[in-house]
Amino acid sequence: MKARVFVTLKPSVFDPQGSTIAEALHSLGYQNVADVRQGKYFELDLDVASEQDAEQLASEVASRVLANPVIESFRVELVDAGVRS
Amino acid sequence: MKARVFVTLKPSVFDPQGSTIAEALHSLGYQNVADVRQGKYFELDLDVASEQDAEQLASEVASRVLANPVIESFRVELVDAGVRS
């Protein structure tokens, strides 16, 4: 079963990488891009039997390894099963 | 209008970062995580009138700036409007 994990900086945390991308886009003429926030994206291939197990495993891995819970938040999505948490 | 852009390495391209994460997870006891692929994730805040304009602008920005089309593919999703391309 596949899971997608999106890790983003919390809204209160300044994102210099995103700001730099936004400035670069403005200088290229894309004035309509008001703001950019950059995050990380992971596709996990999980050897589990149920959707519930997949969700639990992906959330545990995300909070323990993939994201830094102090400054980042994450979202887990099971592929072909809608948004889960 | 908000758009999300997901950039991933093409399936034929080796992903050393993802492999390293998978090995780290195995050494932490997460044997059920068979494989990991890492990608990039962008949230764009767009000043456009229609969904069609948002999709077009996000796709153009993604292919010109955010992704390297030689080794990466991207997917654009409009927030609250389902998957678009």
Backbone of each chain as ProteinMPNN parsed JSONL, in Angstrom:
{"seq_chain_A": "MKARVFVTLKPSVFDPQGSTIAEALHSLGYQNVADVRQGKYFELDLDVASEQDAEQLASEVASRVLANPVIESFRVELVDAGVRS", "coords_chain_A": {"N_chain_A": [[0.848, -1.195, 0.0], [0.476, 2.244, -0.754], [1.6, 5.328, 0.632], [1.382, 8.846, 0.994], [3.344, 11.435, 2.256], [3.249, 14.679, 3.389], [5.278, 17.286, 4.315], [5.359, 20.305, 5.941], [6.552, 23.571, 6.826], [5.45, 25.024, 9.873], [2.801, 27.466, 9.932], [3.581, 29.742, 11.368], [6.294, 29.809, 11.163], [9.069, 31.251, 9.609], [9.799, 31.037, 6.149], [12.453, 30.977, 4.409], [13.394, 29.803, 2.054], [11.116, 29.452, 0.486], [10.42, 32.17, 0.208], [12.562, 33.106, -1.288], [12.179, 31.7, -3.668], [9.733, 32.832, -4.43], [10.527, 35.502, -4.872], [12.314, 35.084, -6.988], [10.532, 34.187, -8.917], [8.984, 36.482, -9.248], [10.884, 38.166, -10.381], [11.141, 36.942, -12.775], [8.868, 37.644, -14.004], [6.518, 36.572, -13.143], [4.291, 37.908, -11.615], [1.89, 37.299, -10.521], [2.151, 35.264, -8.757], [1.71, 35.244, -5.566], [2.752, 34.255, -3.155], [5.037, 31.747, -1.945], [5.418, 28.621, -0.423], [7.727, 26.272, 0.657], [7.9, 22.738, 0.939], [8.401, 19.304, 2.034], [8.126, 16.149, 0.408], [7.078, 12.845, 0.53], [6.971, 9.576, -0.751], [5.784, 6.632, 0.409], [6.242, 3.158, 0.393], [4.404, 0.699, 1.622], [4.393, -2.312, 3.494], [1.826, -3.504, 4.541], [-1.281, -4.8, 5.895], [-3.817, -3.568, 6.185], [-5.701, -0.508, 5.62], [-5.855, 0.996, 7.881], [-3.61, 0.19, 9.38], [-1.652, 1.088, 7.629], [-2.037, 3.843, 7.691], [-1.454, 4.355, 10.36], [1.222, 3.495, 10.576], [2.492, 5.172, 8.691], [1.993, 7.689, 9.82], [3.392, 7.459, 12.212], [6.044, 7.102, 11.359], [6.339, 9.526, 10.01], [6.098, 11.442, 12.075], [8.188, 10.696, 13.752], [10.522, 10.543, 12.203], [10.481, 11.781, 9.591], [9.481, 14.39, 9.809], [10.151, 17.398, 11.662], [8.737, 17.923, 14.564], [8.753, 20.244, 16.034], [8.978, 22.519, 14.439], [7.685, 21.862, 12.149], [4.774, 20.677, 10.401], [2.803, 17.808, 9.449], [1.124, 15.842, 6.934], [-0.754, 13.014, 6.16], [-1.563, 10.901, 3.495], [-3.382, 8.334, 2.077], [-2.818, 6.507, -0.834], [-5.222, 6.322, -3.378], [-7.212, 6.266, -1.498], [-8.175, 8.541, -0.414], [-7.878, 11.545, 1.666], [-6.426, 11.227, 4.893], [-5.341, 12.081, 7.458]], "CA_chain_A": [[0.0, 0.0, 0.0], [1.301, 3.458, -0.847], [1.173, 6.497, 1.388], [2.112, 10.083, 0.709], [3.507, 12.283, 3.433], [3.621, 16.066, 3.068], [5.817, 17.975, 5.491], [5.486, 21.753, 5.691], [6.844, 24.409, 7.984], [4.245, 25.584, 10.486], [2.543, 28.803, 9.364], [4.267, 30.802, 12.121], [7.738, 29.724, 10.94], [9.489, 31.927, 8.39], [10.285, 30.09, 5.138], [13.33, 31.754, 3.518], [13.506, 29.13, 0.764], [9.909, 29.821, -0.255], [10.498, 33.593, -0.134], [13.528, 33.253, -2.375], [11.52, 31.223, -4.893], [8.728, 33.834, -4.808], [11.249, 36.647, -5.456], [12.828, 34.672, -8.293], [9.397, 34.151, -9.849], [8.619, 37.872, -9.561], [11.878, 38.73, -11.298], [10.918, 36.312, -14.083], [7.637, 38.18, -14.574], [5.31, 35.924, -12.592], [3.834, 38.757, -10.504], [0.657, 36.751, -9.973], [2.432, 34.307, -7.686], [1.826, 36.125, -4.41], [3.597, 33.679, -2.104], [5.406, 30.338, -2.122], [5.954, 27.921, 0.753], [8.272, 24.998, 0.214], [7.877, 21.646, 1.903], [8.963, 18.048, 1.564], [7.108, 15.204, -0.028], [7.611, 11.48, 0.567], [6.095, 8.472, -1.131], [6.185, 5.435, 1.156], [5.686, 1.888, -0.059], [4.234, 0.026, 2.914], [4.006, -3.727, 3.528], [0.856, -3.715, 5.616], [-2.49, -5.46, 5.407], [-5.03, -2.743, 6.168], [-5.543, 0.95, 5.51], [-5.643, 1.528, 9.231], [-2.198, -0.042, 9.694], [-0.855, 1.955, 6.762], [-2.15, 5.208, 8.207], [-0.755, 4.434, 11.639], [2.665, 3.387, 10.324], [2.959, 6.38, 8.002], [1.965, 8.806, 10.767], [4.47, 7.267, 13.188], [7.291, 7.377, 10.648], [6.384, 10.96, 9.713], [6.339, 12.258, 13.27], [9.465, 10.337, 14.389], [11.703, 10.644, 11.343], [10.426, 12.637, 8.403], [9.208, 15.785, 10.156], [10.592, 17.92, 12.951], [7.448, 18.418, 15.072], [8.886, 21.563, 16.666], [8.745, 23.606, 13.471], [6.995, 21.384, 10.952], [3.6, 19.833, 10.538], [2.754, 16.868, 8.331], [-0.183, 15.339, 6.544], [-0.615, 11.695, 5.547], [-2.636, 10.619, 2.537], [-3.22, 7.005, 1.484], [-3.099, 6.593, -2.265], [-6.498, 5.684, -3.74], [-8.094, 6.103, -0.354], [-8.559, 9.852, 0.093], [-7.057, 12.16, 2.708], [-6.719, 10.545, 6.141], [-5.074, 12.794, 8.709]], "C_chain_A": [[0.887, 1.25, 0.0], [0.713, 4.572, 0.019], [2.014, 7.68, 0.97], [2.186, 10.893, 1.984], [3.979, 13.657, 2.968], [4.093, 16.719, 4.348], [5.975, 19.447, 5.14], [5.887, 22.458, 6.974], [5.526, 24.917, 8.551], [4.06, 27.021, 9.992], [3.299, 29.924, 10.077], [5.776, 30.826, 11.863], [8.081, 30.359, 9.594], [10.132, 30.924, 7.428], [11.157, 30.829, 4.12], [13.453, 31.137, 2.122], [12.306, 29.497, -0.129], [9.946, 31.279, -0.688], [11.437, 33.826, -1.295], [12.925, 32.808, -3.698], [10.512, 32.264, -5.373], [9.404, 35.044, -5.458], [11.785, 36.314, -6.849], [11.705, 34.661, -9.329], [8.963, 35.564, -10.226], [9.599, 38.46, -10.579], [11.776, 38.11, -12.69], [9.604, 36.772, -14.711], [6.369, 37.527, -14.06], [4.834, 36.704, -11.354], [2.592, 38.182, -9.832], [0.881, 35.701, -8.887], [2.722, 35.109, -6.423], [2.788, 35.57, -3.371], [3.88, 32.214, -2.423], [5.864, 29.798, -0.768], [6.492, 26.596, 0.257], [8.188, 23.968, 1.322], [8.549, 20.421, 1.331], [7.836, 17.072, 1.275], [7.743, 13.825, -0.054], [6.55, 10.509, 0.072], [6.613, 7.223, -0.44], [5.479, 4.218, 0.558], [5.609, 0.985, 1.167], [3.761, -1.414, 2.737], [3.039, -3.97, 4.674], [-0.451, -4.213, 5.024], [-3.655, -4.49, 5.231], [-4.708, -1.266, 6.008], [-5.225, 1.569, 6.866], [-4.175, 1.378, 9.646], [-1.311, 0.907, 8.896], [-0.854, 3.377, 7.302], [-1.341, 5.369, 9.486], [0.763, 4.42, 11.436], [3.206, 4.668, 9.682], [2.999, 7.57, 8.958], [3.112, 8.698, 11.761], [5.822, 7.619, 12.565], [7.443, 8.888, 10.399], [6.742, 11.754, 10.963], [7.69, 11.939, 13.899], [10.666, 10.667, 13.525], [11.591, 11.745, 10.284], [10.213, 14.113, 8.727], [9.846, 16.133, 11.492], [9.372, 18.597, 13.583], [7.54, 19.795, 15.726], [8.525, 22.672, 15.671], [7.933, 23.161, 12.261], [5.714, 20.637, 11.303], [3.553, 18.901, 9.331], [1.326, 16.396, 8.105], [0.055, 14.01, 5.842], [-1.818, 11.436, 4.657], [-2.379, 9.207, 1.996], [-3.608, 7.087, 0.021], [-4.334, 5.75, -2.59], [-7.404, 5.475, -2.542], [-8.448, 7.437, 0.298], [-7.625, 10.348, 1.189], [-7.431, 11.548, 4.053], [-6.417, 11.333, 7.412], [-4.202, 14.009, 8.428]], "O_chain_A": [[1.916, 1.295, 0.674], [-0.504, 4.729, 0.12], [3.191, 7.547, 0.638], [1.198, 11.021, 2.707], [4.973, 13.782, 2.252], [3.385, 16.705, 5.355], [6.641, 19.795, 4.165], [5.591, 21.988, 8.073], [4.593, 25.206, 7.801], [5.031, 27.708, 9.675], [3.622, 30.942, 9.464], [6.463, 31.754, 12.29], [7.466, 30.049, 8.573], [10.914, 30.069, 7.844], [10.659, 31.261, 3.08], [13.599, 31.852, 1.13], [12.454, 29.804, -1.312], [9.555, 31.605, -1.809], [11.16, 34.635, -2.18], [13.127, 33.452, -4.727], [10.435, 32.554, -6.567], [8.925, 35.556, -6.47], [11.726, 37.133, -7.766], [11.9, 35.073, -10.473], [8.614, 35.824, -11.378], [9.201, 39.157, -11.513], [12.262, 38.68, -13.667], [9.259, 36.347, -15.813], [5.268, 37.88, -14.485], [4.951, 36.24, -10.219], [2.278, 38.54, -8.697], [-0.05, 35.297, -8.191], [3.836, 35.596, -6.228], [3.555, 36.323, -2.769], [3.086, 31.534, -3.072], [6.618, 30.461, -0.055], [5.811, 25.874, -0.473], [8.381, 24.282, 2.497], [9.187, 20.479, 0.28], [6.743, 17.169, 1.831], [8.832, 13.654, -0.601], [5.378, 10.611, 0.435], [7.746, 6.802, -0.673], [4.285, 4.252, 0.261], [6.637, 0.555, 1.69], [2.862, -1.701, 1.948], [3.407, -4.584, 5.676], [-0.706, -4.074, 3.827], [-4.396, -4.574, 4.251], [-3.577, -0.835, 6.234], [-4.45, 2.518, 6.982], [-3.572, 2.305, 10.187], [-0.343, 1.458, 9.42], [0.186, 4.033, 7.363], [-0.642, 6.364, 9.682], [1.493, 5.213, 12.032], [4.25, 5.181, 10.084], [3.932, 8.371, 8.913], [3.733, 9.699, 12.117], [6.631, 8.332, 13.158], [8.527, 9.45, 10.557], [7.595, 12.64, 10.915], [8.292, 12.814, 14.522], [11.721, 11.032, 14.045], [12.512, 12.543, 10.112], [10.703, 14.987, 8.011], [10.052, 15.266, 12.342], [9.008, 19.707, 13.195], [6.517, 20.444, 15.949], [7.85, 23.639, 16.024], [7.536, 23.987, 11.439], [5.598, 20.043, 12.375], [4.186, 19.169, 8.309], [0.454, 16.533, 8.963], [0.965, 13.893, 5.021], [-2.955, 11.722, 5.033], [-1.285, 8.918, 1.512], [-4.631, 7.682, -0.317], [-4.467, 4.614, -2.133], [-8.271, 4.602, -2.564], [-8.957, 7.472, 1.419], [-6.694, 9.648, 1.588], [-8.614, 11.364, 4.338], [-7.189, 11.25, 8.367], [-3.86, 14.75, 9.35]]}, "seq_chain_B": "MKARVFVTLKPSVFDPQGSTIAEALHSLGYQNVADVRQGKYFELDLDVASEQDAEQLASEVASRVLANPVIESFRVELVDAGVRS", "coords_chain_B": {"N_chain_B": [[-6.087, 32.232, -4.967], [-5.129, 28.929, -4.147], [-2.491, 26.708, -5.018], [-1.085, 23.455, -5.221], [2.044, 22.04, -5.781], [3.648, 19.128, -6.693], [6.746, 17.709, -6.92], [8.525, 15.106, -8.27], [11.192, 12.726, -8.628], [11.639, 11.135, -11.77], [10.409, 7.783, -12.346], [12.431, 6.167, -13.413], [14.764, 7.264, -12.51], [17.37, 7.047, -10.193], [17.019, 7.341, -6.679], [18.842, 8.428, -4.33], [18.53, 9.754, -1.89], [15.993, 9.0, -0.976], [16.48, 6.225, -0.73], [18.357, 6.211, 1.325], [16.806, 7.178, 3.437], [14.972, 5.062, 3.611], [16.682, 2.963, 4.405], [17.506, 3.977, 6.883], [15.075, 3.91, 8.236], [14.615, 1.158, 8.294], [16.707, 0.389, 9.981], [15.786, 1.465, 12.289], [13.793, -0.208, 12.933], [11.51, -0.204, 11.413], [10.528, -2.253, 9.43], [8.492, -2.672, 7.744], [8.294, -0.627, 5.958], [8.742, -0.595, 2.78], [9.852, 0.867, 0.656], [11.072, 4.178, -0.078], [10.482, 7.256, -1.627], [11.753, 10.42, -2.211], [10.486, 13.7, -2.646], [9.715, 17.074, -3.782], [7.714, 19.704, -2.481], [5.416, 22.245, -3.067], [3.603, 25.085, -2.056], [1.61, 27.291, -3.652], [0.547, 30.624, -3.707], [-1.792, 32.133, -5.519], [-2.596, 34.963, -7.505], [-5.067, 35.014, -9.257], [-7.952, 34.936, -11.444], [-9.551, 32.77, -12.308], [-10.024, 29.175, -12.061], [-8.928, 27.872, -14.205], [-6.936, 29.654, -15.099], [-5.323, 29.558, -12.844], [-4.465, 26.932, -12.848], [-3.037, 26.856, -15.232], [-1.023, 28.798, -14.801], [0.292, 27.698, -12.56], [1.215, 25.294, -13.624], [2.968, 26.235, -15.586], [4.888, 27.636, -14.091], [5.82, 25.502, -12.573], [6.963, 23.811, -14.516], [8.884, 25.465, -15.631], [10.451, 26.509, -13.529], [10.259, 25.213, -10.95], [10.581, 22.448, -11.279], [12.925, 20.122, -12.708], [12.681, 19.231, -15.838], [14.068, 17.235, -17.132], [14.829, 15.174, -15.397], [12.816, 15.091, -13.581], [9.33, 14.808, -12.716], [6.15, 16.486, -12.482], [3.209, 17.37, -10.595], [0.165, 19.091, -10.5], [-2.126, 20.492, -8.269], [-5.156, 21.953, -7.529], [-6.197, 23.683, -4.658], [-9.02, 22.681, -2.844], [-10.302, 22.011, -5.163], [-9.899, 19.628, -6.34], [-7.83, 17.176, -8.107], [-5.85, 18.268, -10.825], [-3.908, 18.154, -12.971]], "CA_chain_B": [[-6.299, 30.796, -5.131], [-3.925, 28.177, -3.773], [-2.177, 25.515, -5.805], [-0.003, 22.634, -4.685], [2.86, 21.413, -6.823], [4.463, 18.02, -6.213], [7.812, 17.39, -7.876], [9.188, 13.844, -7.921], [12.097, 12.166, -9.622], [11.001, 10.155, -12.642], [10.615, 6.44, -11.797], [13.672, 5.556, -13.898], [15.924, 7.938, -11.924], [17.706, 6.543, -8.865], [16.766, 8.333, -5.642], [19.695, 8.054, -3.189], [18.002, 10.33, -0.649], [14.924, 8.099, -0.555], [17.065, 4.955, -0.298], [18.969, 6.43, 2.635], [15.725, 7.256, 4.422], [14.439, 3.705, 3.781], [17.643, 2.211, 5.231], [17.441, 4.498, 8.253], [13.844, 3.402, 8.84], [14.817, -0.268, 8.577], [17.572, 0.25, 11.155], [14.988, 1.856, 13.453], [12.809, -1.257, 13.189], [10.346, -0.095, 10.518], [10.791, -3.156, 8.314], [7.326, -2.673, 6.847], [8.419, 0.428, 4.947], [9.51, -1.273, 1.734], [10.599, 1.81, -0.175], [10.761, 5.594, 0.107], [10.942, 8.192, -2.659], [11.572, 11.789, -1.735], [10.229, 14.724, -3.646], [9.544, 18.426, -3.266], [6.324, 20.098, -2.37], [5.309, 23.702, -3.042], [2.279, 25.683, -1.98], [1.651, 28.588, -4.328], [-0.599, 31.499, -3.492], [-1.89, 32.743, -6.852], [-3.533, 36.077, -7.709], [-5.717, 34.847, -10.558], [-9.406, 34.983, -11.325], [-10.258, 31.51, -12.556], [-9.305, 27.919, -11.82], [-8.173, 27.556, -15.411], [-5.728, 30.477, -15.052], [-4.479, 29.069, -11.75], [-3.849, 25.678, -13.28], [-2.061, 27.163, -16.281], [0.115, 29.494, -14.194], [1.03, 26.764, -11.693], [1.918, 24.326, -14.474], [4.072, 26.921, -16.259], [5.907, 27.89, -13.077], [6.398, 24.211, -12.187], [7.836, 23.24, -15.547], [10.006, 26.364, -15.919], [11.295, 26.863, -12.386], [10.27, 24.332, -9.77], [11.027, 21.096, -11.603], [13.865, 19.921, -13.815], [11.911, 18.264, -16.646], [14.908, 16.136, -17.631], [14.832, 14.043, -14.461], [11.704, 15.159, -12.636], [7.987, 15.065, -13.21], [5.411, 17.247, -11.476], [1.767, 17.258, -10.589], [-0.427, 20.305, -9.952], [-3.421, 20.239, -7.641], [-5.735, 23.189, -6.992], [-6.774, 23.393, -3.353], [-10.493, 22.698, -2.852], [-10.849, 21.862, -6.505], [-9.53, 18.319, -6.862], [-6.595, 17.028, -8.872], [-6.076, 18.843, -12.144], [-3.041, 17.686, -14.073]], "C_chain_B": [[-4.992, 30.045, -4.843], [-3.75, 26.972, -4.69], [-1.048, 24.772, -5.105], [0.733, 22.008, -5.844], [3.725, 20.341, -6.173], [5.485, 17.706, -7.283], [8.485, 16.105, -7.414], [10.168, 13.467, -9.021], [11.321, 11.183, -10.48], [11.324, 8.749, -12.139], [11.931, 5.803, -12.231], [14.924, 6.156, -13.257], [16.145, 7.426, -10.502], [17.576, 7.659, -7.838], [17.576, 7.982, -4.39], [19.166, 8.575, -1.855], [16.898, 9.434, -0.075], [15.469, 6.777, -0.048], [17.678, 5.081, 1.086], [17.909, 6.487, 3.726], [15.158, 5.857, 4.68], [15.369, 2.868, 4.652], [17.602, 2.665, 6.684], [16.199, 3.962, 8.96], [13.973, 1.921, 9.179], [15.653, -0.437, 9.839], [16.848, 0.684, 12.426], [13.879, 0.843, 13.737], [11.568, -1.181, 12.315], [10.58, -0.929, 9.259], [9.658, -3.12, 7.289], [7.353, -1.556, 5.808], [9.336, -0.093, 3.842], [10.378, -0.294, 0.947], [10.145, 3.237, 0.12], [11.278, 6.355, -1.106], [10.723, 9.599, -2.116], [11.349, 12.749, -2.888], [10.141, 16.092, -2.996], [8.08, 18.805, -3.34], [6.269, 21.616, -2.265], [3.847, 24.108, -2.895], [2.363, 27.076, -2.589], [0.372, 29.356, -4.018], [-0.738, 32.347, -4.757], [-2.962, 33.83, -6.899], [-4.173, 35.951, -9.081], [-7.215, 34.703, -10.354], [-10.04, 33.603, -11.404], [-9.386, 30.299, -12.231], [-8.416, 27.565, -13.003], [-6.858, 28.352, -15.441], [-4.766, 29.958, -13.986], [-3.74, 27.816, -12.192], [-2.75, 25.947, -14.301], [-0.81, 27.82, -15.703], [0.956, 28.529, -13.362], [1.825, 25.769, -12.541], [3.133, 24.971, -15.143], [5.229, 27.155, -15.289], [6.612, 26.578, -12.701], [7.369, 23.711, -13.243], [9.031, 24.142, -15.827], [10.964, 26.529, -14.755], [11.393, 25.762, -11.328], [10.801, 22.938, -10.06], [12.081, 21.13, -12.704], [13.261, 18.829, -14.707], [12.746, 17.102, -17.177], [14.812, 14.924, -16.71], [13.618, 14.024, -13.536], [10.374, 15.307, -13.351], [7.23, 15.809, -12.112], [3.913, 17.052, -11.654], [1.213, 18.509, -9.924], [-1.821, 19.968, -9.434], [-3.943, 21.583, -7.138], [-6.432, 22.86, -5.686], [-8.286, 23.615, -3.411], [-11.071, 22.592, -4.257], [-10.428, 20.537, -7.136], [-8.237, 18.339, -7.655], [-6.832, 17.508, -10.299], [-5.152, 18.349, -13.25], [-1.818, 16.998, -13.525]], "O_chain_B": [[-3.908, 30.471, -5.242], [-4.713, 26.314, -5.082], [-0.175, 25.376, -4.482], [0.117, 21.502, -6.782], [4.449, 20.615, -5.215], [5.125, 17.461, -8.434], [8.964, 16.028, -6.282], [10.0, 13.836, -10.183], [10.445, 10.475, -9.982], [12.392, 8.532, -11.567], [12.491, 4.985, -11.5], [16.022, 5.628, -13.433], [15.21, 7.379, -9.702], [17.977, 8.794, -8.095], [17.065, 7.316, -3.489], [19.328, 7.93, -0.819], [16.861, 9.148, 1.122], [14.984, 6.252, 0.954], [17.544, 4.185, 1.921], [18.083, 5.92, 4.804], [14.891, 5.498, 5.827], [14.909, 2.146, 5.536], [17.655, 1.847, 7.602], [16.254, 3.604, 10.136], [13.499, 1.476, 10.225], [15.36, -1.294, 10.672], [17.254, 0.309, 13.525], [13.109, 1.018, 14.681], [10.664, -2.005, 12.456], [10.8, -0.394, 8.173], [9.838, -3.487, 6.128], [6.536, -1.537, 4.888], [10.559, -0.035, 3.961], [11.521, -0.607, 0.612], [9.002, 3.478, 0.51], [12.398, 6.116, -1.558], [9.644, 9.926, -1.622], [11.947, 12.622, -3.956], [10.449, 16.256, -1.815], [7.32, 18.287, -4.158], [6.992, 22.21, -1.465], [2.966, 23.537, -3.538], [3.098, 27.934, -2.1], [-0.731, 28.81, -4.062], [0.115, 33.191, -5.03], [-4.076, 33.651, -6.406], [-3.843, 36.72, -9.983], [-7.689, 34.396, -9.26], [-10.965, 33.299, -10.651], [-8.163, 30.403, -12.14], [-7.315, 27.037, -12.844], [-5.803, 27.806, -15.763], [-3.554, 29.921, -14.194], [-2.544, 27.662, -11.942], [-1.675, 25.35, -14.248], [0.314, 27.461, -16.055], [2.184, 28.539, -13.446], [2.966, 25.441, -12.218], [4.191, 24.351, -15.258], [6.39, 26.908, -15.613], [7.831, 26.541, -12.532], [8.462, 23.244, -12.922], [10.089, 23.651, -16.22], [12.168, 26.675, -14.963], [12.485, 25.425, -10.871], [11.404, 22.31, -9.19], [12.118, 22.05, -13.522], [13.322, 17.646, -14.372], [12.194, 16.095, -17.622], [14.724, 13.787, -17.174], [13.41, 13.063, -12.795], [10.3, 15.859, -14.448], [7.623, 15.768, -10.946], [3.43, 16.632, -12.706], [1.731, 18.945, -8.896], [-2.588, 19.254, -10.08], [-3.246, 22.279, -6.4], [-7.172, 21.88, -5.602], [-8.762, 24.611, -3.957], [-12.194, 23.029, -4.51], [-10.587, 20.348, -8.342], [-7.628, 19.391, -7.849], [-7.858, 17.208, -10.91], [-5.606, 18.149, -14.376], [-0.973, 16.538, -14.292]]}, "name": "protein", "num_of_chains": 2, "seq": "MKARVFVTLKPSVFDPQGSTIAEALHSLGYQNVADVRQGKYFELDLDVASEQDAEQLASEVASRVLANPVIESFRVELVDAGVRSMKARVFVTLKPSVFDPQGSTIAEALHSLGYQNVADVRQGKYFELDLDVASEQDAEQLASEVASRVLANPVIESFRVELVDAGVRS"}
